[in-house]
Amino acid sequence: MVSLKKMALLTLGFAMLSTDGMAQTTRREYNDIINIHLTPGAPRRHNGCFTDMGSWMGFTLPEQAQPTTGFCGPYSIYYRHWYARSLVALQGGTMQERSYCPGEVRMALTRDGATIQESLQFVDARTALLTIDNPSKRQLVFGADSVSRKMQLSVENGTVLIACHGGERVMLTFPEPVRVAKAGHNYVATVPEGMAHLTAAISIVTQDTEASVQQVHTASLLANPEASLKANEARWNGYLRKVIRPDMPAKYNRVAAKSIVTLLSNWRSKRGALFHDGIVPSHAVSYFVGCWAWDCWRFSAAMASFYPELAKDNIRVMFDYQQPDGMIIDCIYPDASANNERDSKPPLAAWAVNEIYEHTHDTAFVREMYPKLLKYHKWWYAKRDHDKNHICEFGSVDGTLVAAAWESGMDNAIRFDGTKMLQNGPDAWSTDQESVDLNAYLSLEYTLLKKFAALLDEPFLLPDYRSMVADYFFDKKDGFFYDRRMNATRDFVREAGCEGYIPFWANIATKEQFAKARKLLDNKKKFSTYIPFPTIAADNPKYDPKGYWRGPIWLDQTYYGIKGYRNYGEGKKADAYTDQVFRNIEGLTEGAPIYENYDTHTGKPMQASHFSWSSACLLMLYNDYGK
């Protein structure tokens, strides 16, 4: 029998857990998760929206200073324009409250003293359902607030259609007995008195055949909207239950939830030359409407913990464009003419596949990917090893240094200052320096490919170059990892930067090397900064706080640095550094979106908002915390 004292302690313990994480696995507990307040026409740029299920349309919440009486949009994520200021606006209404929680936006309106509640949720890639609760049962009238004059508006069989160039169009369908009529460059939808609840559908399609199929699908959805809405809530609560930990502070749980929301707001369904669903870097930026290779590997590694099926497609979408020689190209778009085939990206695909396997034990997916990964691994040694010493270099297909820097992922990194290009073959060039991060990635990839071969009972005949890497790139004088020039003396490129963290993340360095490197890593003037592990040592004369890869914090590199501490038995120190990240990034535990990079010394956001790879790395830091 449990004593009263023990029972009291247990009760207290559960109460403390519920205060932080235990009760935080439903989406309504993450209200106002990200600030997406933006009324179209406001004097500032579009900065992210509510979107879900891979849809190519999104919505925002109206600003208090520029209110409208409905959710703003839809916004075309592909064409970067607004269809309307608000497609479904309550005539004579006044906006009272609005909020954004994972997978849902909500709004409270008043009209003649009565309160109307609205909710918008995506139920598939083409369709969002708008639920309207009208307890007063008074007659309501809806119309669009400012349909774009660039669009054509028509009403056909009770459905409002708004078409733009390129064949994309939005369809708005109300249920019976709502009456819908065209009114100039607008529509009027009259909800009869006595109707306390209704659900309308807002859909986006890209061609006539999709429109006819969508009409049938919409009719089915509106016949039983509750089933789809319940499935949507269960889906989002399921994501949270898979990730949120009861032992974590509530603010950290909010970071995890925000990371999930950001990743899934950047989910785009297959379109044009994108043959699988994938995750884009940021839906808030016009040039990020495609998929990038090493970005996708990170996204999939993070999503493996809560949405492995999408994580798989996010890898497939890049391998759809694997070249005959094994190369994975830099980036792909719905319009394939925009693809970049001039370079690849760092080889992290096997790591992403392994993360999926560790969460799912899906050997079928490993079997599907293994020959493709093997071919890609061999490509590096065939096309990026200039002197055939089994140590590879970043490079390009066209011989340009800019594409070679892109291939590293660190576009303007200080370590490439003064670098020249060397030709390996008709379509293969290398930089004149061997890069420590590339060869550390390849070493980890070899380990994982060997693991996959054993899982699949496949012969594994790749030569093993792993033992060559750590000692070769470690400078005993400085106690740090550097690139090396391909000159007669193989000089170290002594610009201490984030590439030096990768051997610790890949777990190929010795304990002695880690002990020596800590003198730099724990130095507050170099890498142990306000936000830890910048892209270049903070005391480097070339350090530029706004210099893209020449100083600011990129959270993938911070993640590598912190994970390195865990790999070498320093879990408490890794947690302390993670605390610095979560505590010091401006707005991270509040409503600010997650950004592309941050100021090292202030934590202020920089570049693109709603950024996927920062979100992926924050989620992986969260998952690792305390372990």
C-alpha positions in Angstrom: 0.0 0.0 0.0 1.4 3.4 -1.0 1.9 5.7 2.0 0.2 9.1 2.1 3.6 10.8 1.9 4.6 8.9 -1.2 1.2 9.6 -2.8 1.6 13.3 -2.1 5.0 13.2 -3.7 3.7 11.4 -6.8 0.8 13.9 -7.1 3.3 16.8 -6.8 5.5 15.3 -9.4 2.7 14.8 -11.9 1.5 18.4 -11.2 5.0 19.7 -12.0 5.2 17.7 -15.2 1.8 18.9 -16.4 2.9 22.5 -15.8 5.6 22.0 -18.4 5.2 19.3 -21.0 2.7 16.6 -20.1 -0.4 18.6 -21.1 1.2 20.2 -24.1 0.4 17.6 -26.7 -2.7 19.3 -28.1 -2.5 22.0 -30.7 -4.7 24.5 -28.9 -2.1 24.8 -26.2 0.2 26.5 -28.8 -1.9 29.5 -29.5 -0.3 32.3 -31.5 2.5 29.9 -32.3 3.9 32.3 -35.1 3.0 35.8 -35.8 1.5 35.8 -39.4 -0.4 39.1 -39.1 -0.3 40.8 -42.5 -3.2 42.5 -44.3 -2.5 42.6 -48.1 -1.6 46.1 -49.2 0.3 46.8 -45.9 3.5 48.7 -46.5 5.8 45.8 -45.9 6.7 42.6 -47.7 4.9 39.3 -47.4 6.4 37.4 -44.5 4.9 33.9 -44.3 1.5 32.5 -44.0 -0.7 29.7 -42.7 -0.5 26.8 -45.1 -0.6 23.0 -44.6 -0.8 19.6 -46.3 1.6 20.7 -49.1 -0.8 23.3 -50.5 0.4 26.0 -52.9 -1.9 28.5 -51.3 -1.8 30.3 -47.9 -3.6 32.7 -45.6 -2.6 35.4 -43.1 -4.4 37.0 -40.2 -5.4 40.6 -40.6 -3.5 43.3 -38.8 -5.3 45.2 -36.1 -4.4 48.5 -37.7 -5.7 47.3 -41.1 -8.6 45.0 -40.3 -10.8 43.0 -42.6 -13.6 40.6 -41.6 -12.1 37.3 -42.8 -8.9 35.5 -43.2 -6.5 37.3 -45.6 -6.0 35.6 -48.9 -5.6 33.2 -50.4 -2.1 33.9 -51.4 -0.5 32.0 -54.3 2.8 30.6 -53.0 3.9 29.7 -56.6 3.0 32.9 -58.4 3.5 35.2 -55.3 0.3 37.2 -55.5 -2.9 37.6 -53.5 -6.2 36.5 -55.0 -8.1 38.8 -52.6 -7.6 40.9 -49.5 -10.0 38.4 -47.9 -11.9 35.9 -50.1 -14.7 35.3 -47.5 -15.4 38.6 -45.6 -18.4 39.0 -43.4 -20.4 42.0 -44.6 -21.1 44.5 -41.8 -18.9 42.6 -39.3 -16.1 43.7 -37.0 -13.0 41.7 -36.3 -12.5 41.0 -32.6 -9.8 38.3 -32.1 -7.7 36.1 -34.3 -5.1 33.4 -33.6 -2.8 30.8 -35.2 -2.2 27.4 -33.6 -0.6 24.4 -35.3 -2.8 23.4 -38.3 -5.5 26.0 -37.7 -6.3 29.7 -37.8 -9.3 31.1 -35.9 -11.2 34.3 -35.8 -14.0 35.9 -33.7 -16.2 38.5 -35.4 -19.2 40.5 -34.3 -22.2 41.8 -36.2 -25.1 43.6 -34.7 -24.1 42.4 -31.2 -23.9 38.7 -32.3 -20.6 36.8 -32.2 -19.5 34.7 -35.1 -16.6 32.2 -34.8 -14.5 31.1 -37.8 -11.9 28.4 -38.2 -9.8 27.5 -41.3 -8.0 24.2 -41.7 -6.4 22.4 -44.6 -7.7 18.9 -45.2 -5.6 18.1 -48.3 -3.1 19.8 -50.6 -5.9 21.5 -52.6 -8.6 22.2 -50.0 -9.0 24.3 -46.9 -12.3 24.1 -45.0 -13.8 27.3 -43.5 -16.1 26.6 -40.6 -18.5 29.3 -39.5 -20.4 29.1 -36.2 -23.3 31.5 -35.9 -25.1 30.8 -32.6 -27.6 33.7 -33.1 -28.8 32.0 -36.4 -29.3 35.4 -37.9 -28.9 35.9 -41.7 -25.3 36.5 -42.7 -23.9 37.9 -45.9 -20.4 37.2 -47.2 -18.4 38.6 -50.1 -14.8 39.1 -51.0 -12.8 42.0 -49.8 -11.0 43.4 -52.8 -10.6 40.6 -55.4 -7.4 41.3 -57.4 -8.2 43.2 -60.6 -5.7 41.0 -62.4 -8.0 38.0 -61.8 -11.1 36.9 -63.6 -14.1 36.1 -61.4 -17.1 34.0 -62.2 -19.9 32.1 -60.5 -20.8 28.7 -61.8 -23.4 26.4 -60.2 -23.0 28.1 -56.9 -19.1 28.0 -56.9 -17.0 31.1 -57.1 -14.0 30.8 -59.4 -11.1 33.2 -59.5 -8.6 32.5 -62.3 -5.1 33.9 -62.9 -2.5 33.3 -65.6 -0.8 29.9 -65.9 -4.1 28.0 -65.3 -4.0 28.3 -61.5 -7.4 29.2 -60.0 -9.2 29.3 -56.7 -12.6 27.8 -56.1 -14.9 28.8 -53.3 -17.9 26.5 -52.6 -20.6 27.1 -50.1 -23.1 24.4 -48.9 -26.8 24.4 -49.6 -28.9 26.4 -48.9 -26.5 29.3 -49.1 -27.3 31.4 -52.2 -24.4 32.6 -54.2 -24.5 35.3 -57.0 -22.0 37.3 -59.0 -22.0 41.1 -58.1 -19.6 43.0 -60.5 -16.1 41.9 -59.8 -17.2 40.1 -56.7 -19.8 37.7 -55.4 -22.5 37.8 -52.7 -23.2 34.7 -50.6 -26.4 34.9 -48.4 -26.6 32.5 -45.4 -30.3 32.2 -44.6 -31.7 32.9 -41.1 -31.8 29.8 -38.9 -28.5 28.4 -40.0 -26.2 28.1 -37.0 -23.3 26.3 -38.5 -21.9 25.9 -42.0 -18.6 24.8 -43.7 -17.4 26.2 -47.0 -14.4 24.9 -49.1 -11.6 27.0 -50.6 -9.6 25.1 -53.2 -6.7 25.7 -55.5 -6.2 23.9 -58.8 -3.8 24.3 -61.7 -5.7 23.0 -64.7 -9.2 22.3 -66.0 -9.0 18.6 -65.3 -8.1 19.3 -61.7 -11.0 21.7 -61.4 -13.6 19.1 -62.5 -12.2 16.5 -60.2 -12.1 19.0 -57.4 -15.8 19.8 -57.7 -16.6 16.2 -57.1 -14.2 16.0 -54.2 -15.5 19.2 -52.6 -19.1 17.9 -52.7 -17.9 14.8 -50.9 -16.1 16.9 -48.3 -19.0 19.2 -47.6 -21.3 16.3 -47.2 -19.4 15.2 -44.1 -16.9 18.0 -43.1 -16.6 16.8 -39.5 -14.8 13.7 -40.5 -12.0 15.6 -42.3 -11.8 18.2 -39.5 -11.4 15.6 -36.8 -8.8 13.8 -38.9 -6.9 17.1 -39.2 -6.9 17.7 -35.5 -5.9 14.1 -34.8 -3.0 14.5 -37.3 -1.6 17.6 -35.7 -2.1 16.3 -32.1 -0.3 13.1 -33.3 2.7 15.1 -34.5 2.9 16.8 -31.1 2.5 13.6 -29.2 5.4 12.0 -31.1 7.8 14.9 -30.3 6.8 16.8 -27.2 8.5 15.6 -24.0 7.0 15.8 -20.5 10.5 16.4 -19.0 11.1 19.6 -21.0 10.4 23.2 -20.1 7.2 24.6 -21.6 9.2 27.2 -23.6 11.3 24.5 -25.1 8.2 22.6 -26.0 7.0 25.7 -27.8 10.2 25.8 -29.9 9.7 22.1 -30.9 6.0 22.8 -31.8 7.1 25.9 -33.8 9.7 23.9 -35.6 7.1 21.3 -36.7 4.8 24.1 -37.8 7.6 25.7 -39.9 8.6 22.5 -41.6 5.1 21.6 -42.5 4.3 25.2 -43.7 7.1 24.6 -46.2 5.7 21.3 -47.4 4.8 21.6 -51.1 2.9 18.9 -53.0 4.3 17.6 -56.3 3.8 20.1 -59.1 5.1 20.3 -62.6 8.6 18.9 -62.5 8.6 18.1 -58.8 7.6 14.5 -59.0 7.2 13.9 -55.2 6.2 16.1 -52.3 9.1 18.0 -50.8 10.0 20.6 -48.3 11.2 24.0 -49.6 13.6 26.2 -47.5 11.0 29.0 -46.9 7.6 29.7 -48.4 8.1 33.3 -47.4 10.8 34.0 -50.1 10.1 34.0 -53.8 13.1 32.1 -55.0 12.5 29.2 -52.5 9.8 27.5 -54.5 12.0 24.4 -55.2 14.0 21.9 -53.2 17.7 21.9 -52.4 19.7 18.8 -51.7 21.4 19.2 -48.4 18.5 21.2 -47.1 16.2 18.2 -47.9 18.6 15.8 -46.1 18.3 17.8 -42.9 14.5 18.2 -43.2 14.1 14.5 -43.5 16.4 13.7 -40.6 14.2 15.9 -38.4 10.9 14.8 -39.7 11.8 11.2 -39.2 10.7 11.6 -35.6 7.1 12.7 -36.4 6.3 12.3 -40.2 8.6 9.6 -41.7 6.4 9.1 -44.8 6.9 12.8 -45.9 10.6 12.5 -44.9 10.9 9.6 -47.4 9.2 11.6 -50.2 11.4 14.6 -49.4 14.5 12.4 -50.2 12.9 10.8 -53.3 12.1 14.2 -54.8 15.9 15.0 -55.1 16.8 11.5 -56.2 14.3 11.8 -59.0 17.0 13.9 -60.7 20.0 11.7 -59.9 22.3 11.9 -63.0 23.5 8.9 -64.9 27.0 9.2 -63.3 25.4 9.3 -59.8 25.5 13.0 -59.1 22.6 14.6 -57.1 22.1 18.1 -58.4 22.0 21.2 -56.3 18.3 22.2 -56.6 15.2 21.5 -58.5 12.0 23.4 -59.3 8.5 22.8 -60.6 9.8 24.5 -63.7 12.8 22.2 -64.5 14.4 24.8 -66.7 15.3 26.6 -63.4 17.2 23.6 -61.9 20.8 24.0 -61.0 22.9 21.2 -62.4 26.2 23.1 -62.0 27.1 21.5 -58.6 25.9 19.1 -56.0 25.6 19.6 -52.2 27.4 17.9 -49.2 26.6 14.2 -49.0 24.2 13.9 -46.1 21.5 11.7 -47.8 22.6 8.4 -46.2 22.5 10.1 -42.8 18.9 11.2 -43.5 18.0 7.7 -44.7 19.5 6.2 -41.5 17.5 8.6 -39.3 14.3 7.4 -41.0 15.4 3.8 -40.6 16.2 4.3 -36.9 12.7 5.7 -36.3 10.8 3.2 -38.5 12.9 0.1 -39.0 11.7 0.3 -42.6 14.2 -1.9 -44.5 12.1 -1.6 -47.7 13.0 2.1 -47.9 16.6 1.3 -47.2 16.5 -1.2 -50.0 15.0 1.3 -52.3 17.6 4.0 -51.6 20.7 1.9 -51.1 21.8 1.5 -54.7 21.2 5.2 -55.4 23.2 6.2 -52.3 26.0 3.9 -53.3 26.2 5.4 -56.8 26.2 8.9 -55.3 29.0 8.0 -52.9 31.1 6.6 -55.7 30.5 9.8 -57.8 32.4 11.9 -55.3 35.6 9.9 -55.7 35.2 9.7 -59.5 34.5 13.4 -60.1 35.9 15.3 -57.0 39.2 13.7 -56.2 41.7 15.6 -58.4 44.9 13.8 -57.6 43.3 10.4 -56.8 44.6 10.3 -53.2 41.2 9.3 -51.9 40.6 12.7 -50.3 37.9 14.7 -52.1 37.4 18.3 -52.9 34.3 20.4 -53.5 33.9 21.4 -57.1 31.6 22.1 -60.0 30.5 20.8 -63.4 31.2 24.1 -65.2 34.6 25.0 -63.7 33.4 28.0 -61.8 34.4 28.8 -58.3 31.0 30.2 -57.4 29.4 26.9 -58.2 32.0 25.0 -56.2 31.4 27.2 -53.2 27.6 26.5 -53.6 28.5 22.8 -53.6 30.0 23.2 -50.2 26.8 24.9 -49.0 28.9 27.7 -47.6 28.6 30.1 -50.5 31.0 32.9 -49.5 33.0 31.2 -46.7 36.3 32.8 -45.8 38.1 29.5 -46.3 37.5 29.8 -50.1 39.2 33.2 -50.4 42.0 32.8 -52.9 40.9 29.3 -54.0 41.4 28.3 -57.7 39.8 25.6 -59.8 41.4 22.4 -61.2 40.0 20.4 -64.1 39.4 16.7 -63.4 37.6 15.9 -66.7 35.2 17.3 -69.3 32.4 17.9 -66.8 34.3 17.8 -63.5 36.3 20.4 -61.7 37.7 20.6 -58.1 38.8 23.4 -55.9 42.6 23.4 -55.2 41.9 22.6 -51.6 40.7 19.4 -49.8 37.8 20.1 -47.5 37.6 18.5 -44.0 33.8 18.7 -43.8 33.3 16.9 -47.1 35.6 14.0 -46.2 34.1 13.7 -42.7 30.6 13.5 -44.4 32.0 10.8 -46.7 33.4 8.9 -43.8 30.1 8.8 -42.0 28.4 7.9 -45.3 30.7 5.0 -45.7 29.8 3.7 -42.2 26.1 4.0 -43.0 26.4 2.3 -46.4 28.2 -0.6 -44.8 25.4 -0.8 -42.2 22.7 -0.8 -44.9 24.5 -3.5 -46.8 24.5 -5.7 -43.7 20.8 -5.0 -43.1 20.0 -6.0 -46.7 22.5 -8.9 -46.8 24.2 -7.3 -49.7 28.0 -7.7 -50.5 29.9 -4.5 -49.6 33.1 -3.9 -51.6 33.7 -0.2 -51.2 37.3 0.7 -50.2 37.6 2.2 -46.7 39.3 5.6 -46.6 37.9 6.6 -43.2 41.2 6.2 -41.2 42.9 8.7 -43.5 40.6 11.6 -42.7 40.9 12.8 -39.1 44.7 12.8 -38.7 45.2 14.3 -42.2 43.0 17.4 -41.5 44.0 17.9 -37.9 46.5 20.7 -37.3 48.4 19.7 -34.1 49.9 23.2 -33.8 46.5 24.9 -33.5 44.6 21.9 -32.2 41.8 22.2 -34.8 40.6 20.8 -38.1 41.2 22.8 -41.3 41.0 22.4 -45.0 44.3 21.8 -46.8 45.7 23.4 -50.0 46.7 21.1 -52.8 50.2 22.6 -53.1 53.5 20.9 -52.6 53.4 21.3 -48.9 49.7 20.7 -48.4 49.3 23.8 -46.3 46.5 24.1 -43.8 43.9 26.8 -44.6 44.1 28.3 -41.1 40.8 30.0 -40.9 39.1 28.4 -38.0 35.5 27.9 -39.0 32.4 25.7 -38.7 33.8 23.1 -41.1 36.1 22.1 -38.1 33.1 20.9 -36.1 32.1 18.2 -38.6 34.6 15.5 -37.6 33.2 15.6 -34.1 29.6 15.4 -35.4 30.6 12.6 -37.7 32.4 10.9 -34.8 35.6 10.3 -36.7 37.9 12.4 -34.5 39.9 10.9 -31.6 39.2 11.9 -28.0 42.6 13.5 -27.9 41.7 15.7 -30.9 38.4 16.7 -29.2 40.3 17.6 -26.0 42.7 19.9 -27.9 40.0 21.5 -30.0 38.0 22.4 -26.9 40.5 25.2 -26.3 39.0 26.9 -29.4 35.5 25.7 -29.1 35.1 26.8 -25.4 36.8 30.2 -26.1 34.2 32.9 -25.7 36.1 35.1 -28.2 36.0 32.5 -30.8 33.2 29.9 -30.8 31.6 29.9 -27.3 29.7 33.1 -28.1 26.3 34.4 -27.1 24.8 32.1 -29.6 27.4 29.3 -29.8 29.3 28.1 -32.8 29.4 30.8 -35.5 30.4 30.1 -39.0 33.9 31.6 -38.4 35.8 32.3 -35.2 34.4 35.6 -33.9 37.8 37.1 -33.4 38.9 36.5 -37.0 39.8 39.9 -38.7 37.5 38.9 -41.6 34.5 38.2 -39.4 31.5 40.1 -40.7 28.3 40.1 -38.5 26.3 40.5 -41.7 28.5 38.4 -43.9 26.3 35.4 -44.6 28.8 32.5 -44.2 31.5 34.9 -42.9 30.3 35.2 -39.3 26.6 34.8 -38.5 25.0 31.8 -36.8 23.6 29.1 -39.0 21.8 26.7 -36.8 22.9 23.6 -38.8 26.5 24.3 -37.9 25.5 25.1 -34.3 23.8 21.8 -34.2 26.9 20.0 -35.5 29.0 21.7 -32.8 26.7 20.8 -30.0 26.2 17.2 -31.2 30.0 16.9 -31.3 30.0 17.5 -27.5 27.4 14.7 -27.0 29.4 12.3 -29.2 32.5 12.8 -27.0 30.7 12.3 -23.6 30.0 16.0 -22.8 26.2 15.8 -22.5 25.9 18.5 -19.8 28.0 20.9 -21.8 25.9 20.1 -24.9 22.7 20.9 -22.9 24.2 24.2 -21.6 25.0 25.2 -25.2 21.4 24.2 -26.3 20.1 26.4 -23.4 22.0 29.3 -24.9 20.5 28.7 -28.3 16.9 28.4 -27.0 17.3 31.3 -24.5 19.2 33.8 -26.5 17.7 33.7 -30.0 15.4 36.7 -30.2 11.7 35.8 -30.2 12.3 32.0 -30.5 10.1 31.0 -27.5 7.6 33.7 -28.4 5.7 34.5 -31.7 8.6 35.3 -34.0 9.2 33.0 -37.0 12.3 30.9 -37.2 15.0 32.6 -39.4 17.7 31.5 -41.8 20.5 32.8 -39.7 21.1 35.0 -36.6 23.6 37.6 -35.3 26.2 35.8 -33.2 26.4 38.4 -30.5 22.8 39.6 -30.2 20.6 36.7 -31.4 18.8 39.1 -33.7 17.3 37.4 -36.8 18.7 37.8 -40.3 17.7 36.8 -43.9 14.7 34.5 -44.7 12.0 33.9 -42.2 10.0 30.6 -41.7 13.3 28.8 -42.5 13.1 25.0 -42.7 16.7 23.9 -42.0 16.9 26.1 -38.9 13.7 24.5 -37.7 15.0 21.0 -38.4 18.2 21.6 -36.4 16.3 23.2 -33.5 14.1 20.1 -33.4 17.1 17.8 -33.4 18.7 19.9 -30.6 15.4 19.5 -28.7 15.3 15.7 -29.3 18.9 15.3 -28.1 18.5 17.5 -25.0 19.3 15.6 -21.8 20.4 12.5 -23.6 
